[in-house]
Amino acid sequence: MPVNEILALTMIGAFFLMLLGGLPVPICLAVCGFVFGYLGFGSLLFGLLPARIFGVITNYTLLALPLFIFMGIMLERSKIAEDLLEVIGLAMGGLRGGMALAIVLVGVLMGAASGVVGATVVTMGLIALRPLIARGYDKGVAAGVICASGTLGQIIPPSLVLILLADIMGESVGTLFAAALIPGLILAGLFVVYVIGLGIVLPHKVPALPLAERQAVSGKQLAGKLLKVVVPPLVLIFLVLGSIIGGVAAPTEAAAMGAVGSILLALFSGRLSLSVMTEVVRGAFKTSAMVFFILIFAQVFSLAFRGLGGERLVQDAFAFVPGGLNGQILFLMLLLFILGFFLEWIEISYIALPLFLPVLKASGVDLAWIAILVAVNLQTSFLTPPFGWALFFLKGVAPPDLTSGEIYRGVVPFIAIQLFGLFLVFLFPATALWLPAAIGW
């Protein structure tokens, strides 16, 4: 084996060792990229680096990231999710598992309104976890439905994952948003079926709201609250997603419109203040800086890895996978699923996925379909222990008597459901490709 290819493999190993040592991801990427790239080529290879970094920071599409992050944090700070949970929970409280169904629906709405998983999980954990447990819900089920519903923002547009995947795979953001819509709704539908089934088979784990609590609000009052609380976020979602999928606005323009819309929602709800705006701006800056820091240093890592012949190594390894193209796709899905136990989605997207991209492009497969498979797969990385971020987010706001073991137990059925949803999208590519084709993307 040539020396450079040995260096490429060693670089991957060094990266994982540094991660396990607790070093920040951007530092791991930068150190491995610079050190091993220099060992292989000296300073010659990095003459290309300024152009690569300039391409990242001037990418017009990526400007949508901080705007959507701002939008999601503003909706969380202005307590839109809190209002949605309260009203939809009351509307569905008569059903066994009604509160859990409300959480799934709010997860869909918040995912479609912001695409920020952490904000959704933390918000619903703070608002709904204690009331669910107090009303007799099984602790594991309560934790599982909150974590899983929060991750719907990973696949339901405008998802940050889809924006980055569009950049990596050379697809338009509008195409991926349209392609993700049906699979995202399928996943939410599977969650709903599971909760309803649980209410039938094990009703003691997901009891209905007490009758007295439901009768405290009249039907007319409930209808008024639904109109006041649910309609404004739906209008915002329609304007943002409709303008992108319909080709009226570019993703960045739609994201700017969404950011302004979230400010208006907070204003009309009476919750916009200087302190709220300061918190939102600071939070959006921090999150955006973290994302772009990783994106920039991922260029160093990928440039060194490709220069050392790592891309060819991956292609040669893929040639040994049985089953042709389907076998290669399934192998990629398995690998991404396993990496999800240890790495964040952004690391997997910008480190692992580009290694396999040349093979997939050469095969002629529709990259929009692959992108949706990857997005659904990456959604499970938020739930898989030991490093599932949704688990950490919920544990951080959970009452002390909710153990990590109960959270892990609660998310296992939802991980299985997500894998089943992934299998459906693999078996039926039209679930992802029909809508983009129908609207002409």
FENGI-V124541 format. One record per pair of residues at least 24 apart in sequence whose ideal C-beta (glycine too) atoms are under 6 Angstrom apart, sorted by the first residue. I is the first residue (numbers start at 0). GAP is how many residues later the second one is. D is the distance in Angstrom with one decimal. If there is no record, write none. Layout:
I/GAP/D ; I/GAP/D
This chain:
3/36/5.1 ; 3/304/4.5 ; 3/305/5.0 ; 4/304/4.8 ; 4/308/5.7 ; 6/29/5.3 ; 6/32/5.9 ; 6/33/5.2 ; 6/301/5.1 ; 7/297/5.8 ; 7/300/4.0 ; 7/301/5.9 ; 7/302/3.7 ; 10/25/4.1 ; 24/269/5.8 ; 24/322/5.7 ; 25/267/4.7 ; 25/268/5.4 ; 25/271/4.5 ; 28/268/4.0 ; 28/269/5.7 ; 28/272/4.4 ; 29/267/4.4 ; 29/270/5.5 ; 32/267/3.5 ; 32/268/4.1 ; 32/271/4.3 ; 35/268/5.5 ; 36/267/3.3 ; 39/268/4.9 ; 40/266/5.9 ; 44/262/4.7 ; 51/247/4.3 ; 52/243/5.5 ; 52/246/5.8 ; 55/239/5.3 ; 55/240/5.8 ; 59/192/5.8 ; 60/112/5.9 ; 60/190/5.9 ; 62/189/4.7 ; 63/99/5.7 ; 63/187/4.5 ; 63/188/4.5 ; 63/191/4.0 ; 65/218/5.8 ; 65/222/3.9 ; 66/188/3.6 ; 66/189/5.4 ; 66/192/4.8 ; 67/47/5.4 ; 67/90/5.4 ; 67/187/5.0 ; 68/215/4.9 ; 68/218/5.0 ; 68/219/5.7 ; 69/189/4.8 ; 69/214/4.1 ; 70/43/5.5 ; 70/187/4.5 ; 70/188/4.8 ; 70/191/4.5 ; 71/42/2.8 ; 71/44/3.3 ; 71/47/5.1 ; 72/46/5.9 ; 72/207/4.9 ; 72/210/4.7 ; 72/211/5.6 ; 73/188/4.0 ; 73/192/5.9 ; 73/206/4.8 ; 74/38/5.7 ; 74/39/5.3 ; 74/187/5.3 ; 75/43/4.1 ; 75/47/5.1 ; 76/199/5.2 ; 76/202/5.8 ; 76/203/5.5 ; 77/188/3.6 ; 77/191/6.0 ; 77/193/4.5 ; 80/29/5.4 ; 80/42/4.5 ; 81/45/5.0 ; 82/146/4.5 ; 83/145/6.0 ; 84/42/5.4 ; 84/43/5.6 ; 86/138/4.7 ; 86/139/5.7 ; 86/142/4.7 ; 89/127/5.8 ; 92/116/3.2 ; 92/121/5.2 ; 93/114/5.7 ; 93/120/5.9 ; 95/103/3.2 ; 95/107/5.0 ; 95/110/5.5 ; 95/112/5.2 ; 96/98/4.4 ; 96/101/5.9 ; 96/102/3.8 ; 96/109/3.7 ; 97/110/5.9 ; 98/33/5.8 ; 99/45/4.6 ; 99/95/4.7 ; 99/106/5.6 ; 100/94/5.5 ; 102/25/5.8 ; 102/42/5.3 ; 102/46/5.0 ; 103/45/4.9 ; 103/84/6.0 ; 103/87/4.8 ; 103/88/5.7 ; 106/42/2.9 ; 106/43/5.9 ; 106/45/4.5 ; 107/44/5.7 ; 107/80/4.9 ; 108/124/5.7 ; 110/41/4.2 ; 110/42/3.5 ; 110/45/4.0 ; 111/44/5.1 ; 111/125/4.6 ; 112/120/5.3 ; 112/124/5.4 ; 114/38/4.9 ; 114/43/4.8 ; 114/44/4.5 ; 114/45/5.3 ; 116/33/5.6 ; 116/34/5.6 ; 116/36/4.8 ; 116/37/5.9 ; 116/265/6.0 ; 117/275/5.4 ; 119/30/4.2 ; 119/33/5.5 ; 120/29/3.4 ; 120/269/5.0 ; 120/272/4.3 ; 120/273/5.8 ; 121/271/5.2 ; 121/275/5.6 ; 124/269/4.7 ; 124/272/4.4 ; 125/271/5.0 ; 128/269/6.0 ; 135/71/4.6 ; 137/67/3.9 ; 138/263/5.6 ; 138/267/4.7 ; 139/266/4.8 ; 139/269/4.3 ; 139/270/3.4 ; 140/64/5.3 ; 140/269/5.8 ; 142/264/4.5 ; 142/267/4.1 ; 143/266/3.0 ; 143/267/4.8 ; 143/270/5.3 ; 146/236/5.9 ; 146/243/4.2 ; 146/247/5.5 ; 146/264/5.2 ; 147/266/3.6 ; 149/240/5.6 ; 150/228/5.1 ; 150/231/4.5 ; 150/239/5.6 ; 151/36/5.9 ; 153/225/4.1 ; 154/25/5.5 ; 154/29/4.3 ; 154/220/5.2 ; 154/221/5.8 ; 154/224/5.4 ; 155/28/3.8 ; 156/84/5.8 ; 160/214/5.2 ; 160/217/6.0 ; 163/185/5.4 ; 164/206/4.6 ; 168/198/4.8 ; 168/202/5.3 ; 170/196/5.7 ; 170/197/5.5 ; 172/78/4.2 ; 173/70/5.1 ; 173/71/5.9 ; 173/267/5.8 ; 174/193/5.3 ; 174/261/5.0 ; 174/266/4.3 ; 175/195/5.5 ; 176/67/5.5 ; 176/68/5.6 ; 177/67/4.9 ; 177/257/4.6 ; 177/258/4.4 ; 177/263/5.7 ; 178/189/4.9 ; 178/193/5.1 ; 178/253/4.4 ; 178/257/5.2 ; 179/192/5.5 ; 180/254/6.0 ; 181/249/5.2 ; 181/253/5.9 ; 182/189/5.6 ; 182/242/5.1 ; 182/248/5.5 ; 182/249/5.7 ; 185/235/5.8 ; 186/234/4.6 ; 189/227/4.9 ; 189/231/5.7 ; 193/223/5.9 ; 231/33/5.5 ; 235/25/4.5 ; 293/52/5.5 ; 297/52/3.9 ; 301/52/5.7 ; 310/47/6.0 ; 313/41/4.6 ; 314/44/5.5 ; 317/41/4.9 ; 324/38/5.2 ; 331/24/5.5 ; 332/44/5.5 ; 335/41/4.8 ; 336/40/5.8 ; 339/40/5.8 ; 339/41/2.9 ; 339/44/5.3 ; 340/43/4.9 ; 341/45/5.9 ; 344/33/4.3 ; 344/36/5.4 ; 368/60/4.9 ; 368/63/5.1 ; 368/64/5.7 ; 371/60/4.2 ; 372/52/5.9 ; 375/46/4.7 ; 375/49/6.0 ; 376/45/5.8 ; 378/39/5.9 ; 379/35/5.6 ; 379/38/4.9 ; 382/28/4.6 ; 382/32/5.2
